[in-house]
Amino acid sequence: MKYYKLDCAALPDRLFHKSTDVKEWLSLATTTNGKFAPNSLNRVAPIDRDVELERIVGISLYLIGNTLPFMLPLLVIAALLSSVGKLLLVGVLLYVGILFAITRVFFYPKFIKRYQRGNKLSDTDIRGNQYLYTERNNQKYTSLQFVWPELVQRPALEGQPVIFCAIPHGAAPLGITAYPMWSKLFNGALCHWVCAPVVLKLPIISHFMKRIGYIPAKSKAIMDTLTKKEENVGIILDGVSGMFQSHDEIAHIKKRKGIVKIALRAGVPIIPVFGFGHTSLWRVVVDPLGILETLSVKLDVALCPFFGRFGWFLGPPRRVAVCTCLGEPVRCPKIDEPTQADIDKYHDMLVQNYIQLFEQHKEAYGWADKKLKIV
């Protein structure tokens, strides 16, 4: 089978724009029959120092911004009870303030000028909003590449919405943040990624996420997007469970069948996606008893600490190459009321396609000795 590869990080900045014809992107793709060469998908490319520094600051600000609404009430209580708690509260607020000031005063004006972006996100133009300078810099920081089989190469998926099901989550799945790729490369339909409903209620962060197309991880929202808007949906299938990894890559998808039921009811294909490198970007601290993992899964909120580059708690990721690989589609027929047997059948197909996808590209990513464990 023929496979295509697009080096997203090397895409000329002038082409990273909503008005660019997809044919210009596809003309830069390379192909192979069979497998790509060993270690050809894991190369970290050099980047401009200002891009690297922006991501070091920007990703750290994003991560603390996600956790601060949950952390702040505890910090306030601690500050009321002890002087140590007060120092901790002041330290955290000072840390956030410094990161925000550097971003707003220096990086924001610099990169909206470089990438020719507006001063604010549109309330209506989601497709245009997806070309954020931060996500463009993510592509460069992670040396991001996209790989897909000819089965999803245009025009195979045109004229229908699809569901992109990505694994593993890792501490943060940076391989999916090249949002314009999902909305342009494969069928031209706008892609909406899903997230936990609580995230869309967080101050500041929710403003940006809604304007780049995020929707709550609820069946009705997903169905409406697929059937009424006829637009794509992207989901991190293993969710919070995907943060907890060992030597072998673990796919927490054995019981994740709800998305298959939705695909059958909508009659849309499911595209398996594997983010090679997701689990190497941060070091997640896993307690030996698995208590934090159990609580995280039950509450659907990450409760595990993780460390990034320089040993920075909730800091920037290591400079690891990320390769986002798509597999063979699971073409689901439209069934208004699928039986459990229907759901199990197509879920089994999805699992097998994940395994085939991983085996197809693991050597090219330098993971020849790893296996994908389905749990």
C-alpha positions as CSV (number, residue, x, y, z in Angstrom):
1,M,0.0,0.0,0.0
2,K,1.1,3.5,-0.7
3,Y,1.7,5.9,2.2
4,Y,2.0,9.7,2.2
5,K,4.0,11.9,4.5
6,L,3.8,15.6,5.1
7,D,6.4,17.4,7.1
8,C,4.1,19.9,8.8
9,A,7.0,21.6,10.7
10,A,8.8,22.4,7.4
11,L,5.7,23.8,5.7
12,P,6.5,27.3,4.5
13,D,4.9,29.9,6.8
14,R,3.3,31.6,3.8
15,L,1.3,28.4,3.1
16,F,0.0,28.1,6.7
17,H,-3.1,30.1,5.9
18,K,-6.8,29.4,5.4
19,S,-6.8,30.6,1.8
20,T,-4.0,28.2,0.8
21,D,-5.3,25.5,-1.7
22,V,-4.9,22.0,-0.2
23,K,-3.2,21.0,-3.5
24,E,-0.2,23.2,-2.4
25,W,0.1,21.2,0.8
26,L,-0.3,17.9,-0.9
27,S,2.3,18.7,-3.5
28,L,4.9,18.8,-0.7
29,A,4.0,15.3,0.5
30,T,6.4,12.4,-0.1
31,T,5.3,8.8,-0.6
32,T,6.5,5.3,-0.1
33,N,5.2,1.8,-1.1
34,G,5.3,-0.2,2.1
35,K,7.2,1.1,5.1
36,F,9.1,4.3,5.6
37,A,12.9,3.9,6.4
38,P,13.8,3.0,10.0
39,N,14.2,6.1,12.2
40,S,13.0,8.4,9.4
41,L,9.9,9.6,11.4
42,N,11.6,10.5,14.7
43,R,14.1,13.2,13.6
44,V,14.1,16.4,15.6
45,A,14.7,19.4,13.3
46,P,16.4,22.6,14.4
47,I,14.1,25.5,14.9
48,D,14.5,29.3,15.4
49,R,15.4,30.2,19.0
50,D,12.5,32.6,19.3
51,V,10.0,29.9,18.3
52,E,11.6,27.6,20.9
53,L,11.4,30.2,23.6
54,E,7.8,31.1,22.8
55,R,6.8,27.4,23.2
56,I,8.8,27.0,26.4
57,V,6.8,30.0,27.9
58,G,3.5,29.4,26.1
59,I,3.0,25.8,26.8
60,S,3.9,26.3,30.5
61,L,1.3,29.1,30.7
62,Y,-1.3,26.9,29.0
63,L,-0.7,24.0,31.4
64,I,-0.8,26.1,34.6
65,G,-3.8,27.9,33.1
66,N,-5.6,24.6,32.9
67,T,-4.8,23.6,36.4
68,L,-5.1,26.9,38.2
69,P,-8.9,27.0,38.5
70,F,-8.8,23.6,40.4
71,M,-5.7,24.6,42.3
72,L,-6.6,28.1,43.4
73,P,-9.3,27.2,46.0
74,L,-6.9,24.9,47.7
75,L,-4.1,27.5,47.7
76,V,-6.4,30.1,49.1
77,I,-7.4,27.8,52.0
78,A,-3.8,27.0,52.6
79,A,-2.9,30.7,52.6
80,L,-5.6,31.3,55.3
81,L,-4.2,28.5,57.5
82,S,-0.5,29.1,57.4
83,S,2.3,31.4,56.3
84,V,3.8,28.7,54.1
85,G,0.5,28.4,52.3
86,K,0.5,32.2,51.8
87,L,4.0,32.1,50.3
88,L,2.9,29.3,48.0
89,L,-0.2,31.2,46.8
90,V,1.9,34.3,46.1
91,G,4.6,32.2,44.3
92,V,2.1,30.6,42.0
93,L,0.3,33.8,41.1
94,L,3.7,35.5,40.5
95,Y,4.7,32.6,38.3
96,V,1.5,32.9,36.2
97,G,1.8,36.6,36.0
98,I,5.4,36.5,34.7
99,L,4.5,33.9,32.0
100,F,1.5,35.9,30.9
101,A,3.4,39.2,30.8
102,I,6.2,37.7,28.7
103,T,3.6,36.2,26.3
104,R,1.5,39.3,26.0
105,V,4.2,41.9,25.8
106,F,6.8,40.1,23.7
107,F,5.7,36.9,21.9
108,Y,2.1,37.8,21.0
109,P,2.9,40.9,18.9
110,K,6.0,39.3,17.4
111,F,4.2,36.2,16.1
112,I,0.9,37.6,15.0
113,K,3.0,39.9,12.8
114,R,5.2,37.1,11.5
115,Y,2.3,34.9,10.6
116,Q,0.0,37.8,9.6
117,R,-2.8,37.1,12.1
118,G,-5.4,39.4,13.5
119,N,-5.3,40.8,17.0
120,K,-8.2,38.7,18.2
121,L,-10.0,35.5,17.3
122,S,-13.2,35.8,15.3
123,D,-16.5,34.9,16.9
124,T,-17.7,33.1,13.7
125,D,-14.7,32.1,11.6
126,I,-13.6,28.8,13.3
127,R,-11.7,27.6,10.3
128,G,-9.6,30.8,10.2
129,N,-9.1,30.7,14.0
130,Q,-7.5,27.3,13.8
131,Y,-4.4,28.9,12.2
132,L,-3.1,30.1,15.7
133,Y,0.5,31.1,15.9
134,T,0.8,29.0,19.0
135,E,-0.2,25.8,17.2
136,R,2.0,26.7,14.2
137,N,4.9,26.9,16.7
138,N,3.8,23.6,18.2
139,Q,4.4,22.0,14.8
140,K,7.9,23.3,14.7
141,Y,8.7,22.5,18.3
142,T,7.7,18.9,17.9
143,S,9.1,18.5,14.3
144,L,5.5,17.3,13.5
145,Q,4.9,15.0,10.6
146,F,1.6,13.5,9.3
147,V,1.5,10.1,7.7
148,W,-1.5,8.5,6.1
149,P,-2.4,5.6,3.8
150,E,-3.8,6.0,0.3
151,L,-7.2,4.8,1.7
152,V,-7.7,8.2,3.2
153,Q,-5.9,10.2,0.5
154,R,-8.2,12.6,-1.4
155,P,-10.8,12.0,-2.8
156,A,-11.4,8.9,-0.7
157,L,-13.2,10.7,2.1
158,E,-14.7,13.6,0.3
159,G,-18.4,14.3,0.6
160,Q,-18.8,12.8,4.1
161,P,-17.8,13.7,7.6
162,V,-15.5,11.4,9.5
163,I,-14.4,10.7,13.1
164,F,-10.7,10.9,13.9
165,C,-10.0,8.7,16.9
166,A,-6.5,9.4,18.3
167,I,-4.4,7.6,20.9
168,P,-2.5,7.9,23.2
169,H,-3.4,11.0,25.2
170,G,-0.1,11.4,27.0
171,A,0.2,14.3,29.3
172,A,-0.9,16.6,26.4
173,P,-1.5,15.3,22.9
174,L,0.4,17.9,20.9
175,G,0.2,15.8,17.7
176,I,-3.5,16.7,17.3
177,T,-3.0,20.5,17.7
178,A,-2.2,21.0,14.0
179,Y,-5.9,21.8,13.7
180,P,-5.9,23.0,10.1
181,M,-4.6,19.7,8.9
182,W,-7.7,17.9,10.1
183,S,-9.9,20.5,8.5
184,K,-8.2,20.6,5.2
185,L,-6.0,17.6,4.3
186,F,-8.4,14.8,4.0
187,N,-11.9,16.0,3.0
188,G,-12.1,19.7,3.5
189,A,-14.8,19.5,6.2
190,L,-14.2,21.6,9.4
191,C,-13.0,19.4,12.2
192,H,-14.2,19.8,15.8
193,W,-12.1,18.2,18.5
194,V,-13.9,17.2,21.7
195,C,-12.9,17.7,25.3
196,A,-14.3,17.2,28.8
197,P,-17.3,19.5,29.3
198,V,-15.6,21.1,32.4
199,V,-12.7,22.4,30.2
200,L,-15.2,24.5,28.2
201,K,-16.2,26.2,31.5
202,L,-12.8,27.3,32.6
203,P,-12.0,31.0,32.4
204,I,-9.8,32.3,29.5
205,I,-8.9,28.8,28.2
206,S,-12.5,28.0,27.2
207,H,-12.7,31.3,25.2
208,F,-9.9,30.0,22.9
209,M,-11.0,26.4,22.7
210,K,-14.5,27.2,21.7
211,R,-13.3,29.6,19.0
212,I,-11.1,26.9,17.4
213,G,-14.0,24.5,17.3
214,Y,-13.9,22.4,20.4
215,I,-17.2,20.8,21.5
216,P,-18.1,18.9,24.7
217,A,-17.5,15.1,24.8
218,K,-21.2,14.4,24.8
219,S,-23.0,12.1,22.3
220,K,-25.6,14.7,21.3
221,A,-22.9,17.4,20.5
222,I,-20.9,14.8,18.5
223,M,-24.0,13.6,16.6
224,D,-25.2,17.1,15.8
225,T,-21.7,18.0,14.4
226,L,-21.6,14.9,12.2
227,T,-25.2,14.8,11.0
228,K,-26.6,18.4,11.1
229,K,-23.4,20.3,10.4
230,E,-21.9,17.5,8.4
231,E,-18.5,18.3,9.8
232,N,-15.6,16.2,11.1
233,V,-15.1,15.2,14.8
234,G,-11.8,14.4,16.5
235,I,-11.6,12.6,19.8
236,I,-8.7,11.3,22.0
237,L,-10.2,7.9,22.5
238,D,-8.3,6.8,25.6
239,G,-8.8,10.0,27.5
240,V,-7.1,10.5,30.8
241,S,-6.2,6.8,31.0
242,G,-3.8,7.5,28.1
243,M,-1.5,9.5,30.4
244,F,-0.4,6.4,32.2
245,Q,2.2,4.5,30.2
246,S,5.0,2.0,30.6
247,H,7.8,0.7,28.2
248,D,5.2,-0.7,25.8
249,E,2.5,1.7,24.5
250,I,-0.8,1.1,26.3
251,A,-4.1,1.7,24.5
252,H,-7.0,2.0,26.9
253,I,-9.6,1.4,24.3
254,K,-11.0,-2.1,25.0
255,K,-14.1,-0.6,26.6
256,R,-14.3,2.6,24.6
257,K,-17.2,1.6,22.4
258,G,-19.5,4.6,22.7
259,I,-17.8,6.3,19.8
260,V,-18.5,3.3,17.6
261,K,-22.2,3.4,18.4
262,I,-22.2,7.1,17.4
263,A,-20.4,6.3,14.2
264,L,-22.9,3.6,13.3
265,R,-25.9,5.8,14.1
266,A,-24.4,8.6,11.9
267,G,-23.1,6.2,9.2
268,V,-19.6,7.8,9.1
269,P,-16.1,6.3,8.9
270,I,-13.8,6.1,12.0
271,I,-10.1,6.9,11.2
272,P,-7.7,5.4,13.8
273,V,-4.9,7.8,14.6
274,F,-1.7,7.1,16.6
275,G,0.5,9.9,17.9
276,F,4.0,8.5,18.0
277,G,6.0,10.5,20.6
278,H,3.0,11.6,22.7
279,T,4.1,9.6,25.7
280,S,7.7,10.8,25.5
281,L,7.0,14.5,25.7
282,W,6.6,14.6,29.5
283,R,7.5,12.3,32.3
284,V,4.3,11.4,34.2
285,V,4.8,10.4,37.8
286,V,2.8,7.2,38.4
287,D,2.2,6.0,41.9
288,P,3.0,2.3,42.3
289,L,-0.5,1.5,43.8
290,G,-2.3,3.1,40.9
291,I,-4.4,5.3,43.2
292,L,-4.0,8.5,41.2
293,E,-4.8,6.6,37.9
294,T,-8.0,5.2,39.4
295,L,-9.1,8.6,40.7
296,S,-8.2,10.3,37.5
297,V,-10.2,7.9,35.4
298,K,-13.2,8.0,37.7
299,L,-13.3,11.8,37.9
300,D,-12.2,12.3,34.2
301,V,-9.6,14.8,35.5
302,A,-5.8,14.4,35.4
303,L,-4.6,14.1,39.0
304,C,-1.1,12.9,38.2
305,P,2.0,15.2,38.3
306,F,4.2,15.4,35.3
307,F,7.5,17.0,34.5
308,G,8.8,18.4,31.2
309,R,12.0,19.8,29.8
310,F,14.7,20.8,32.3
311,G,12.7,18.8,35.0
312,W,10.1,21.7,35.0
313,F,6.9,20.8,36.8
314,L,4.0,21.4,34.4
315,G,6.6,22.9,32.2
316,P,7.4,22.7,28.4
317,P,7.7,19.3,26.8
318,R,11.0,17.7,25.8
319,R,12.0,18.3,22.2
320,V,10.8,15.0,20.9
321,A,9.7,14.5,17.4
322,V,5.9,13.7,17.1
323,C,4.6,11.7,14.1
324,T,0.8,11.6,13.7
325,C,-0.1,8.5,11.8
326,L,-3.5,7.7,10.3
327,G,-4.6,4.1,9.7
328,E,-7.1,2.3,7.6
329,P,-10.7,3.6,8.0
330,V,-13.4,1.6,9.7
331,R,-16.4,2.2,7.4
332,C,-19.5,2.1,9.5
333,P,-22.9,1.6,7.8
334,K,-25.7,3.7,9.0
335,I,-27.8,1.8,11.6
336,D,-30.3,3.9,13.5
337,E,-30.4,1.5,16.5
338,P,-27.2,-0.6,16.4
339,T,-27.2,-3.8,18.5
340,Q,-24.4,-4.7,20.9
341,A,-23.3,-7.2,18.3
342,D,-23.0,-4.5,15.7
343,I,-21.0,-2.3,18.1
344,D,-18.7,-5.1,19.1
345,K,-18.0,-6.0,15.4
346,Y,-16.9,-2.6,14.3
347,H,-15.1,-1.9,17.6
348,D,-13.1,-5.1,17.0
349,M,-12.2,-3.8,13.5
350,L,-11.1,-0.5,15.0
351,V,-8.8,-2.3,17.5
352,Q,-7.3,-4.4,14.8
353,N,-6.7,-1.3,12.7
354,Y,-4.9,0.3,15.6
355,I,-2.6,-2.7,16.0
356,Q,-1.9,-2.8,12.2
357,L,-1.2,1.0,12.2
358,F,1.3,0.7,15.1
359,E,3.1,-2.2,13.6
360,Q,3.3,-0.5,10.2
361,H,5.2,2.6,11.5
362,K,6.9,1.7,14.8
363,E,10.2,0.8,13.2
364,A,10.2,4.1,11.2
365,Y,9.8,5.9,14.5
366,G,12.6,4.0,16.1
367,W,10.3,1.8,18.3
368,A,11.0,-1.6,16.7
369,D,11.1,-3.3,20.1
370,K,7.8,-1.8,21.4
371,K,4.4,-3.4,21.2
372,L,0.9,-1.9,21.5
373,K,-0.9,-3.3,24.4
374,I,-4.7,-3.1,24.3
375,V,-6.4,-2.8,27.7
